[in-house]
Amino acid sequence: MINSTTLAPRKPTFLLAHSWWDVFPVTMGLLHFAFQIWLLFAFPRLSWWALVPLGFFYSYCIAWNIESVAHNFTHNNYFKSHLLNRAFSLIESLTIGFSQQFYKTVHRRHHIGNSDRPDKDGNTRDWFSIYRYGKDGAPESVWKYSLLGMFRGSNEIYQEMMKGGRKIDDVRWAKFEDGAHYAWFAIGFIINWKFMLYFLPFYYLGHVMSMMVGYYEHFQANPDLPIAWGVSTYGKLYNFFWLNNGYHAEHHYRPRVHWTKMKELHTAILGDDHAKDIHVIKHSHLLGFLDAA
C-alpha cells in the first residue's frame, strides 16, 4: 500500500520531526524573513535600479514560500517541539503576510475538495477551487482567479475554524498570528511609511503569483479521479527549489507523504500503471500559461 507510513523518511533524533532535509525549508524560510527585514532598513540607501528588481524578487519569494516552505509545513510539522513549531509558524505568518494556522485550515479544505466542481447548489468543498466562480462547469479565468483570490473566503474560513471540534488553542493561535502580521505592517509604516507604499504592491503581486501557481496546479486536472486531482511537472531545478511541488498530482493522491519522498511516490504510481492518468506540463506551475496556450 502506498501511504505516508510506507514512504516515511528516516526520522532524525534531534529537533526535527521527520527528516534532516527539513533543515533546508526551515533555513530558507528564515532567510526569507531576514530578507524582508533587510529590505525595510536598506530601502533609504538603495536606488530604484535596485529596488525594482528586489521588489519583484520579493514577490517571487512570497509565491515560492507559500507553495513550498509554508505548504509542506501545513502537512508535516518541521519540529518535534510544539513551541518551535509555533515559533516558526509565527515567523512564516509575518513573512508571507497571513496566518500560517489559517493557511492550514484553508489547505485542509483544499484537500477535501481537490479543486472540485460545484454541486447542484453551486458550492464547492474546496474554497479555492478553480471552478468555484467559473461558469457552465468551466474553470474561472486565470486572471480573475489570481487577482481576486487573496480577497476571497476569509469569513467562511473563520466560521469553519470556530466550529465545534476544532482545537481552541489553534483557533486562538490563528487569530494571534493574524493580528501579529497586521501589527507587523503597522510597525513598518511607523518605521518608514514610504517603504510600505513601495512594499505593498509587491506583496500583493506575490500573492497573485501564488494564486496563479495554485491555478495551474489544477488546470486541466480531473477532479473526479483521485490520481489526477493535480497537475504535475517534473523539472529538476523547479522541484529542487520548490521542494518537489511539481509532483502535485502525486501529492494530492497521498498528501501526507513527506516532500522528500515524492519521487519514490511517483515511481510507485508508475508501477501501478496510473501515471497515464496524470496531466503533466513542461513548465513550472507559475509558467503554466505557456502550456495552456
C-alpha positions in Angstrom: 0.0 0.0 0.0 1.3 3.5 -0.9 1.0 5.9 2.0 2.9 8.2 4.3 3.9 5.2 6.5 5.4 3.1 3.8 7.2 6.1 2.3 8.2 7.7 5.6 11.8 9.2 5.7 14.2 8.0 8.4 13.5 10.2 11.4 16.2 12.3 12.9 17.0 12.1 16.6 17.3 15.8 17.4 14.8 18.7 17.0 13.4 17.9 13.6 10.3 15.7 13.4 10.6 13.9 10.1 13.8 14.4 8.1 17.1 16.2 8.3 16.3 17.5 4.9 13.8 19.8 6.6 16.8 22.0 7.6 16.6 23.3 4.1 13.0 24.7 4.1 13.4 26.0 7.7 16.7 27.8 6.7 15.2 29.2 3.5 12.1 30.4 5.4 14.3 32.2 8.0 16.3 33.7 5.2 13.1 35.0 3.5 12.1 36.6 6.8 15.6 38.2 7.2 15.4 39.5 3.6 12.1 41.2 4.4 13.7 43.0 7.4 16.8 43.9 5.5 14.8 45.4 2.6 13.0 47.6 5.1 16.2 49.1 6.6 18.2 49.1 3.3 15.4 51.0 1.5 16.6 54.5 2.1 20.1 53.7 0.8 19.0 51.8 -2.3 18.4 53.3 -5.8 15.3 52.5 -7.8 17.5 50.5 -10.1 18.0 48.1 -7.2 14.6 48.5 -5.5 12.5 47.4 -8.5 14.2 44.1 -9.2 14.4 43.4 -5.4 10.7 44.1 -5.2 10.0 41.6 -8.0 12.3 39.1 -6.3 10.4 39.6 -3.1 7.1 38.9 -4.9 8.5 35.7 -6.3 9.7 34.7 -2.8 6.2 35.1 -1.4 4.8 32.7 -4.0 7.7 30.3 -3.6 7.4 30.3 0.2 3.6 29.8 0.3 3.8 26.9 -2.2 6.9 25.2 -0.7 8.1 26.1 2.8 4.7 27.0 4.2 2.8 24.4 2.2 4.9 21.5 3.4 4.6 22.8 7.0 0.8 22.5 6.8 1.2 18.8 6.2 4.1 17.8 8.3 5.4 19.9 11.2 9.1 20.6 10.9 10.0 20.2 14.6 9.3 17.8 17.4 8.8 20.7 19.8 5.3 22.2 19.9 6.9 25.5 20.9 9.4 25.5 18.0 6.5 24.8 15.6 4.5 27.7 17.0 7.6 30.0 16.7 8.2 29.0 13.1 4.5 29.3 12.3 4.6 32.9 13.6 7.7 33.7 11.6 6.1 32.3 8.5 2.9 34.4 9.2 4.9 37.6 9.3 6.9 36.6 6.2 4.0 35.6 3.9 1.6 38.1 5.3 -1.2 35.9 6.7 -1.6 33.3 9.5 0.1 30.0 8.9 -2.5 28.3 11.1 -5.2 30.0 8.9 -3.4 28.5 5.9 -3.7 25.0 7.5 -7.5 25.4 7.6 -7.7 26.6 4.0 -5.4 23.8 2.9 -7.3 21.1 4.7 -10.4 22.1 2.8 -8.4 22.2 -0.4 -7.5 18.5 0.1 -11.1 17.7 1.0 -12.4 19.2 -2.3 -9.3 18.8 -4.5 -10.5 21.8 -6.7 -13.9 20.1 -7.1 -16.7 21.3 -9.4 -19.7 23.0 -7.9 -22.6 20.8 -6.6 -26.2 21.3 -7.5 -26.4 24.3 -5.2 -23.3 25.9 -6.8 -21.0 25.2 -3.8 -17.6 23.6 -3.8 -15.9 21.9 -0.8 -12.6 23.5 -1.8 -12.9 27.2 -1.0 -10.2 27.9 -3.7 -11.4 25.5 -6.4 -10.7 27.0 -9.8 -14.3 26.0 -10.7 -15.9 27.8 -7.7 -16.5 31.1 -9.6 -16.5 29.6 -13.1 -19.5 29.4 -15.4 -21.1 26.4 -17.2 -18.8 23.9 -15.5 -15.7 25.6 -16.8 -12.9 27.0 -14.5 -12.7 30.6 -13.8 -10.2 32.7 -15.9 -6.7 32.6 -14.5 -6.5 36.3 -14.2 -9.7 36.8 -12.3 -8.8 33.8 -10.0 -5.3 35.2 -9.4 -6.1 38.9 -9.0 -9.1 38.4 -6.7 -8.0 35.2 -4.8 -6.4 36.8 -1.8 -9.6 38.8 -1.0 -12.0 35.8 -1.0 -13.2 33.4 1.6 -11.9 34.8 4.8 -15.4 34.9 6.6 -16.1 31.3 5.6 -12.7 30.2 6.8 -13.1 31.8 10.2 -16.6 30.3 10.6 -15.1 26.9 9.8 -12.4 27.4 12.4 -14.9 28.3 15.1 -17.0 25.1 14.5 -17.1 22.6 17.3 -14.4 20.0 17.4 -11.6 22.4 16.4 -8.8 22.8 18.9 -9.4 26.1 20.6 -5.7 26.7 21.0 -5.3 26.5 17.2 -8.2 29.0 16.7 -6.6 31.4 19.2 -3.2 31.0 17.7 -4.6 31.7 14.2 -6.2 34.9 15.5 -2.9 35.9 17.2 -0.9 35.3 14.0 -3.5 37.3 12.0 -3.2 40.2 14.4 0.6 39.9 14.5 1.0 40.3 10.8 -1.2 43.4 10.8 0.8 44.8 13.7 4.0 43.9 11.7 2.7 46.0 8.8 1.8 48.8 11.2 5.3 48.8 12.6 6.6 49.0 9.0 4.5 52.2 8.4 5.8 53.7 11.7 9.5 53.0 10.8 9.2 54.1 7.1 5.8 54.8 5.5 7.5 55.4 2.1 8.9 51.8 2.2 5.5 50.4 2.9 4.0 52.2 -0.1 6.8 50.6 -2.2 6.4 47.2 -0.4 2.6 46.6 -0.5 2.2 46.4 -4.3 5.0 43.8 -4.5 3.4 42.0 -1.5 0.1 41.8 -3.4 1.9 40.7 -6.6 3.5 37.9 -4.6 0.0 36.6 -3.6 -1.2 37.0 -7.2 1.7 34.8 -8.3 0.9 32.3 -5.6 -2.7 32.1 -6.8 -1.5 31.6 -10.3 0.6 28.7 -9.2 -2.4 27.3 -7.5 -4.5 27.7 -10.6 -2.1 25.8 -12.9 -1.6 23.1 -10.2 -5.2 22.1 -11.1 -6.0 23.5 -14.6 -6.8 20.5 -16.9 -6.7 18.1 -14.0 -9.5 15.7 -13.4 -11.4 16.5 -10.1 -13.3 13.2 -10.4 -10.2 10.9 -10.5 -8.0 10.8 -7.3 -4.7 10.1 -9.1 -5.4 13.0 -11.5 -6.6 15.6 -8.9 -3.4 17.7 -9.5 -1.2 18.7 -12.4 2.5 17.6 -12.3 5.7 19.0 -13.8 9.0 17.3 -13.4 11.7 19.9 -14.0 14.6 19.1 -11.7 15.5 22.7 -10.9 11.9 23.7 -10.1 11.4 20.7 -7.9 14.7 21.3 -6.0 13.9 24.9 -5.0 10.2 24.4 -4.7 10.5 21.3 -2.5 9.1 18.8 -5.1 5.9 20.9 -5.5 6.0 19.8 -9.2 4.8 16.3 -8.1 1.4 17.8 -7.5 -0.8 15.0 -8.7 1.2 12.6 -6.6 0.9 15.0 -3.6 -2.9 15.1 -3.9 -3.1 11.4 -4.2 -1.2 10.9 -0.9 -0.9 14.4 0.8 0.7 13.2 4.0 3.8 11.8 2.2 6.9 13.8 3.1 8.2 16.2 0.4 11.5 14.3 0.2 9.6 11.1 -0.9 7.7 12.5 -3.9 10.0 10.8 -6.4 9.6 7.5 -4.7 5.8 8.0 -4.7 5.9 8.8 -8.4 7.9 5.6 -9.1 5.3 3.6 -7.1 2.5 5.1 -9.1 4.3 4.3 -12.3 4.5 0.7 -11.1 0.7 0.7 -10.6 0.2 1.9 -14.2 -1.6 5.0 -13.1 0.8 7.6 -14.5 -1.1 7.8 -17.8 -4.0 9.5 -16.0 -1.8 12.3 -14.7 -1.8 15.6 -16.6 1.8 16.7 -17.0 3.0 20.1 -18.1 6.5 21.1 -19.3 7.0 24.3 -17.5 6.7 25.2 -13.8 3.3 25.9 -12.4 4.0 29.6 -12.3 4.6 29.5 -16.1 1.7 27.1 -16.7 0.1 29.6 -19.1 2.8 28.6 -21.6 1.4 25.0 -21.7 -2.2 26.2 -21.6 -1.7 28.4 -24.7 
